[in-house]
Amino acid sequence: AQTVTQSQPEMSVQEAETVTLSCTYDTSESDYYLFWYKQPPSRQMILVIRQEAYKQQNATENRFSVNFQKAAKSFSLKISDSQLGDAAMYFCAYFTSGTYKYIFGTGTRLKVLA
Amino acid sequence: NAGVMQNPRHLVRRRGQEARLRCSPMKGHSHVYWYRQLPEEGLKFMVYLQKENIIDESGMPKERFSAEFPKEGPSILRIQQVVRGDSAAYFCASSPKSRFSYNEQFFGPGTRLTVL
């Protein structure tokens, strides 16, 4: 069974600094997708970044980038130039092509210190 | 273009009452998914529906929970005789395409159910 593990329940970062959130997953599939979602206090799930497993190049979206290590089954999120508005829960998620279930990790609460 | 809509956003029920949660998918989307988020946890899949069909309900509790997506109108997640353990955020997501290829699911804002 596929699993997603986020080992950091909480992280803190100073405003304007860089922080990395960790995620590991377990799967025997070769075709899948990985995501980072942001959940602010409003609870709305906001897609931050997506990575297709068949792509070797790490995805980037402005200040957000990932370090995708397929052999190690690791998918970390780096947030550069952290802003107060980045404070939220961040969930790592996995999706196998041909299925329809997202599998979420337990989340990392990110605090941004002014 | 409106996103996925869920109502109510907050729902309070006493033990033993029924809860009805509604989800209107994005325009053009015919696939609906329900997820539950217990406190301090990630979202967990409950059920996948297409119009008038339940495709996969493997994540639904065996009793008291049911879901439907009628030909007309929103998808409904129904919880009968609620208990305190049902208190959670319930998210609906929708997607436009066949389940046989990847297609992004768009999440609604969730319904926060509190059982007193």
Boltz contact constraints between the chains, C-beta under 6 A:
constraints:
  - contact:
      token1: [A, 43]
      token2: [B, 89]
      max_distance: 6.0
  - contact:
      token1: [A, 43]
      token2: [B, 110]
      max_distance: 6.0
  - contact:
      token1: [A, 44]
      token2: [B, 109]
      max_distance: 6.0
  - contact:
      token1: [A, 45]
      token2: [B, 107]
      max_distance: 6.0
  - contact:
      token1: [A, 91]
      token2: [B, 42]
      max_distance: 6.0
  - contact:
      token1: [A, 97]
      token2: [B, 102]
      max_distance: 6.0
  - contact:
      token1: [A, 100]
      token2: [B, 48]
      max_distance: 6.0
  - contact:
      token1: [A, 100]
      token2: [B, 99]
      max_distance: 6.0
  - contact:
      token1: [A, 101]
      token2: [B, 45]
      max_distance: 6.0
  - contact:
      token1: [A, 104]
      token2: [B, 42]
      max_distance: 6.0
  - contact:
      token1: [A, 104]
      token2: [B, 43]
      max_distance: 6.0
  - contact:
      token1: [A, 105]
      token2: [B, 42]
      max_distance: 6.0
  - contact:
      token1: [A, 106]
      token2: [B, 41]
      max_distance: 6.0
  - contact:
      token1: [A, 106]
      token2: [B, 42]
      max_distance: 6.0
  - contact:
      token1: [A, 107]
      token2: [B, 42]
      max_distance: 6.0
